[in-house]
Amino acid sequence: MQERGAILNAQINWKCGEYDCSHGVDVTRMDQNEYGFKTEKADYHFDANGVQTRTRYTATGIKIFAKASG
């Protein structure tokens, strides 16, 4: 997960009676056969000699989709 990242879906299910509520959480991984969550960004700038250079940033992480029902 550290190298590829992950995409998760979190579902919170509420069950409420007249005076109390209980809940359950279901978490599923959505990126089983694919690459997880990864983003890349390029920053273009000029060095001291006036030559344009590029710095590439790569980040991986965990993306969570949350939903509640009940």
Rosetta blueprint (number, residue, H / E / L):
1 M L
2 Q L
3 E L
4 R L
5 G L
6 A E
7 I E
8 L E
9 N E
10 A E
11 Q E
12 I E
13 N E
14 W E
15 K E
16 C E
17 G L
18 E L
19 Y L
20 D L
21 C E
22 S E
23 H E
24 G E
25 V E
26 D E
27 V E
28 T E
29 R E
30 M L
31 D L
32 Q L
33 N L
34 E L
35 Y L
36 G L
37 F E
38 K E
39 T E
40 E E
41 K E
42 A E
43 D E
44 Y E
45 H E
46 F E
47 D L
48 A L
49 N L
50 G L
51 V L
52 Q E
53 T E
54 R E
55 T E
56 R E
57 Y E
58 T E
59 A E
60 T E
61 G E
62 I E
63 K E
64 I E
65 F E
66 A E
67 K E
68 A E
69 S E
70 G L
